[in-house]
Amino acid sequence: QQQEQTMASHTTAALGGLEQLRMCGAGAGRALAVLTSGGDAQGQHEQWRGGTGERPPGARSRARRAQPSRRGGTRWDEGRRIPESVAQTYSHLNIVGLVGSIDNDFCGTDMTIGTDSALHRIMEVIDAITTTAQSHQRTFVLEVMGRHCGYLALVSALASGADWLFIPESPPEDGWENFMCERLGETRSRGSRLNIIIIAEGAIDRHGKPITSTYVKDLVVQRLGFDTRVTVLGHVQRGGTPSAFDRVLSSKMGMEAVMALLEATPDTPACVVSLSGNQNVRLPLMECVQVTKDVQKAMDEKRFDEAIQLRGRLGLRLPVSAFVQSNFSVAILNVGAPAAGMNAAVRSAVRTGISQGHKVYIIHDGFEGLAKGQVRPCGGLDLWPPMAGEVSAPRTLPKTCLEKIVENVRAYNIQALLVIGGFEAYEGVLQLVEARSQYEELCFVMCVIPATISNNVPGTDFSLGSDTAVNAAMESCDRIKQSASGTKRRVFIVETMGGYCGYLSTVTGIAVGADAAYVFEDPFTIHDLKANVEHLTDKMKTDIQRGLVLRNEKSHEHYTTEFLYNLYSSEGRGIFDCRTNVLGHLQQGGAPTPFDRNYGTKLGVKAMLWMSDKLRQSYRKGRVFANSADSACVIGLRKKTVAFSPVTELQKVTDFEHRMPQEQWWLDLRLMLKMLANYQISLTEYVPGKMEHVTRRTLSIEKGF
């Protein structure tokens, strides 16, 4: 009984002010245990922290697989019997699972903890390989992890523009050796100095025979005579710093897992916290385990199409009627500041458009370039690689040069327009739609791919470039925290970009464990600032004698970064000193993250396929005439699926004065931000995940990941 009381007190302290739960004290006196098992994955540290509010005993999860005894089960404490009274008292154990695996091989969740970080390690190697291969004209065979699942290999191939891919779920057809060598020879003859072949370690052919990196290398050398190298990444993929995506994902899942446990009753089945699109959901554990086993069974029995379906639509397949001339003309333009992932979206959209038989134009310098006639046809082979520097364009809106835009639309017979950019792209398409009543030439199909680090475009939960910007800010803050730790008793105030939208500050704050994050959407007063200073004053009395405060650049008209610096410096005098750091445009630079490369590639393909369908639907009497509301849309991930939202409907929910949506989904994350900073919070505002089920239908829904 004394041990039970001790464990209960430890649990209450670990929950750090979760009010003993909002369910009328249902969690009071209950003990929670955290168990890690199996291979380590980046982000398990944050998973623990999100569930308990405390730091784990080690920086990384040091888990080992429990060894079964000879009599079956796991041998924990042999020779002692449990009294019947104790057995009745503890007749049930509520279990909630979180999946930490870099392979992303668990059915039911879009992403497992650690997968995104592993992709970061792979893309870092591929980017390094690209530079050396360009100087030596080489072919690289890259072997990545994935004994039974090809997710890492597939996404790496999409993100890097690889020439060939081998994954266990989709073995190549017989005679693949000839086809692959022919393909490599064609790309080399067009002037390419680099060929990349990516192999999952569990790759097999149709007969179950392993396809090894050495075999592929010898094949290329013998048949083509290319200088070929093999790189086996191995456990490099498990190491390194967790990405921002993994830090936020594991924190969200850890908090959701604790809430699921505390809400559970003796009749509640074991569940696993999963990610569906952008939503946390709870799934029956045994259903997920059974589907995961069914995948392996289907692969063992060579039912590979079924295995892919059970995995959840691993790949993108274009229609078989490729390269048939359509006589439709499609134009693509970028608008506004650069954002990581733009090039990936342009590249995939152009190649998909060409495969659909369209004539594809590239417009330089945004709407201003369209007005000046800076339009050129694109053959698809002279495109930027998905990791190159992103191409930006002026922020000019169509209303300033509408007549000239109409003239060039007529001159080039543009029948569909794909606009990639931030709020200016959305606003520009909206102006073109409103001008349809004046100019019949503007009655064509339009689509916006949101691309901005601010993540302030209505119609999507994530904009291209926002993940890269969060990672850039996170890496800078990690270094700042390291500096603060070395000097002791120091608080840093860091200013992020984003305009009036506080997405960058909030998500970066969760990723780096900030003590506070000031944003425009969550108004704050001098009393809130006073409470934050007092909180940091108390923190300096603990073992962690450092502080980090984030401020969005337009969070408040009067409480500027300089004001916060003066306030913290004055009120903390003798307890801590203060420094400021303005991150600025470094958040727009750097190589795109795997998430932005993959997301941009998928959005480019989906947008072009959607426009192709709309072109065929609106083609009447020898011309395209599209003036309905759903002929001009914004594409984006909304909650669980990638959706197309008409710009005229989004106009009703847009705050044009502050250039952002009226409602922001990520504001729900601020509760977790405060909890992780050890503030007393109220869980009445927490939105729990819903219990769902794993079916073939749910697995077939296309997600943004």
Rosetta blueprint (number, residue, H / E / L):
1 Q L
2 Q H
3 Q H
4 E H
5 Q H
6 T H
7 M H
8 A H
9 S H
10 H H
11 T H
12 T H
13 A H
14 A H
15 L H
16 G L
17 G L
18 L L
19 E L
20 Q L
21 L L
22 R L
23 M L
24 C L
25 G L
26 A L
27 G L
28 A L
29 G L
30 R L
31 A L
32 L L
33 A L
34 V L
35 L L
36 T L
37 S L
38 G L
39 G L
40 D L
41 A L
42 Q L
43 G L
44 Q H
45 H H
46 E H
47 Q H
48 W H
49 R H
50 G H
51 G H
52 T H
53 G L
54 E L
55 R L
56 P L
57 P L
58 G L
59 A L
60 R L
61 S L
62 R L
63 A L
64 R L
65 R L
66 A L
67 Q L
68 P E
69 S L
70 R L
71 R L
72 G L
73 G L
74 T E
75 R L
76 W L
77 D L
78 E L
79 G L
80 R L
81 R L
82 I L
83 P L
84 E H
85 S H
86 V H
87 A H
88 Q H
89 T H
90 Y L
91 S L
92 H L
93 L L
94 N L
95 I L
96 V E
97 G E
98 L E
99 V L
100 G E
101 S L
102 I L
103 D L
104 N L
105 D L
106 F L
107 C L
108 G L
109 T L
110 D L
111 M L
112 T L
113 I E
114 G L
115 T H
116 D H
117 S H
118 A H
119 L H
120 H H
121 R H
122 I H
123 M H
124 E H
125 V H
126 I H
127 D H
128 A H
129 I H
130 T H
131 T H
132 T H
133 A H
134 Q H
135 S H
136 H H
137 Q L
138 R E
139 T E
140 F E
141 V E
142 L E
143 E E
144 V E
145 M L
146 G L
147 R L
148 H L
149 C L
150 G L
151 Y H
152 L H
153 A H
154 L H
155 V H
156 S H
157 A H
158 L H
159 A H
160 S H
161 G L
162 A L
163 D L
164 W E
165 L E
166 F E
167 I L
168 P L
169 E L
170 S L
171 P L
172 P L
173 E L
174 D L
175 G L
176 W H
177 E H
178 N H
179 F H
180 M H
181 C H
182 E H
183 R H
184 L H
185 G H
186 E H
187 T H
188 R H
189 S H
190 R L
191 G L
192 S L
193 R L
194 L E
195 N E
196 I E
197 I E
198 I E
199 I E
200 A E
201 E L
202 G L
203 A L
204 I E
205 D L
206 R L
207 H L
208 G L
209 K L
210 P E
211 I L
212 T L
213 S H
214 T H
215 Y H
216 V H
217 K H
218 D H
219 L H
220 V H
221 V H
222 Q H
223 R H
224 L H
225 G L
226 F L
227 D L
228 T E
229 R E
230 V E
231 T E
232 V E
233 L L
234 G H
235 H H
236 V H
237 Q H
238 R H
239 G L
240 G L
241 T L
242 P L
243 S L
244 A H
245 F H
246 D H
247 R H
248 V H
249 L H
250 S H
251 S H
252 K H
253 M H
254 G H
255 M H
256 E H
257 A H
258 V H
259 M H
260 A H
261 L H
262 L H
263 E H
264 A L
265 T L
266 P L
267 D L
268 T L
269 P L
270 A L
271 C E
272 V E
273 V E
274 S E
275 L E
276 S E
277 G L
278 N L
279 Q E
280 N E
281 V E
282 R E
283 L E
284 P E
285 L H
286 M H
287 E H
288 C H
289 V H
290 Q H
291 V H
292 T H
293 K H
294 D H
295 V H
296 Q H
297 K H
298 A H
299 M H
300 D H
301 E L
302 K L
303 R L
304 F H
305 D H
306 E H
307 A H
308 I H
309 Q H
310 L H
311 R H
312 G L
313 R L
314 L L
315 G L
316 L L
317 R L
318 L L
319 P L
320 V L
321 S L
322 A L
323 F L
324 V L
325 Q L
326 S L
327 N L
328 F L
329 S E
330 V E
331 A E
332 I E
333 L E
334 N E
335 V E
336 G L
337 A L
338 P L
339 A L
340 A L
341 G L
342 M H
343 N H
344 A H
345 A H
346 V H
347 R H
348 S H
349 A H
350 V H
351 R H
352 T H
353 G H
354 I H
355 S H
356 Q L
357 G L
358 H L
359 K E
360 V E
361 Y E
362 I E
363 I E
364 H L
365 D L
366 G H
367 F H
368 E H
369 G H
370 L H
371 A H
372 K H
373 G L
374 Q L
375 V E
376 R E
377 P E
378 C L
379 G L
380 G L
381 L L
382 D L
383 L L
384 W L
385 P L
386 P L
387 M L
388 A L
389 G L
390 E L
391 V L
392 S L
393 A L
394 P L
395 R L
396 T L
397 L L
398 P H
399 K H
400 T H
401 C L
402 L H
403 E H
404 K H
405 I H
406 V H
407 E H
408 N H
409 V H
410 R H
411 A H
412 Y H
413 N L
414 I L
415 Q L
416 A E
417 L E
418 L E
419 V E
420 I E
421 G E
422 G L
423 F H
424 E H
425 A H
426 Y H
427 E H
428 G H
429 V H
430 L H
431 Q H
432 L H
433 V H
434 E H
435 A H
436 R H
437 S H
438 Q L
439 Y L
440 E H
441 E H
442 L H
443 C L
444 F L
445 V E
446 M E
447 C E
448 V E
449 I E
450 P E
451 A E
452 T L
453 I L
454 S L
455 N L
456 N L
457 V L
458 P L
459 G L
460 T L
461 D L
462 F L
463 S L
464 L E
465 G L
466 S H
467 D H
468 T H
469 A H
470 V H
471 N H
472 A H
473 A H
474 M H
475 E H
476 S H
477 C H
478 D H
479 R H
480 I H
481 K H
482 Q H
483 S H
484 A H
485 S H
486 G H
487 T H
488 K L
489 R L
490 R E
491 V E
492 F E
493 I E
494 V E
495 E E
496 T E
497 M L
498 G L
499 G L
500 Y L
501 C L
502 G L
503 Y H
504 L H
505 S H
506 T H
507 V H
508 T H
509 G H
510 I H
511 A H
512 V H
513 G L
514 A L
515 D L
516 A E
517 A E
518 Y E
519 V L
520 F L
521 E L
522 D L
523 P L
524 F L
525 T L
526 I H
527 H H
528 D H
529 L H
530 K H
531 A H
532 N H
533 V H
534 E H
535 H H
536 L H
537 T H
538 D H
539 K H
540 M L
541 K L
542 T L
543 D L
544 I L
545 Q L
546 R E
547 G E
548 L E
549 V E
550 L E
551 R E
552 N E
553 E L
554 K L
555 S L
556 H L
557 E L
558 H L
559 Y L
560 T L
561 T H
562 E H
563 F H
564 L H
565 Y H
566 N H
567 L H
568 Y H
569 S H
570 S H
571 E H
572 G L
573 R L
574 G L
575 I L
576 F L
577 D E
578 C E
579 R E
580 T E
581 N E
582 V E
583 L L
584 G H
585 H H
586 L H
587 Q H
588 Q H
589 G L
590 G L
591 A L
592 P L
593 T L
594 P H
595 F H
596 D H
597 R H
598 N H
599 Y H
600 G H
601 T H
602 K H
603 L H
604 G H
605 V H
606 K H
607 A H
608 M H
609 L H
610 W H
611 M H
612 S H
613 D H
614 K H
615 L H
616 R H
617 Q H
618 S L
619 Y E
620 R E
621 K L
622 G L
623 R E
624 V E
625 F L
626 A L
627 N L
628 S L
629 A H
630 D H
631 S H
632 A E
633 C E
634 V E
635 I E
636 G E
637 L E
638 R E
639 K L
640 K L
641 T E
642 V E
643 A E
644 F E
645 S E
646 P E
647 V H
648 T H
649 E H
650 L H
651 Q H
652 K H
653 V H
654 T E
655 D E
656 F L
657 E L
658 H L
659 R L
660 M E
661 P E
662 Q L
663 E L
664 Q L
665 W H
666 W H
667 L H
668 D H
669 L H
670 R H
671 L H
672 M H
673 L H
674 K H
675 M H
676 L H
677 A L
678 N L
679 Y L
680 Q L
681 I L
682 S L
683 L H
684 T H
685 E H
686 Y L
687 V L
688 P L
689 G L
690 K E
691 M E
692 E L
693 H L
694 V L
695 T L
696 R H
697 R H
698 T H
699 L H
700 S H
701 I L
702 E L
703 K L
704 G L
705 F L
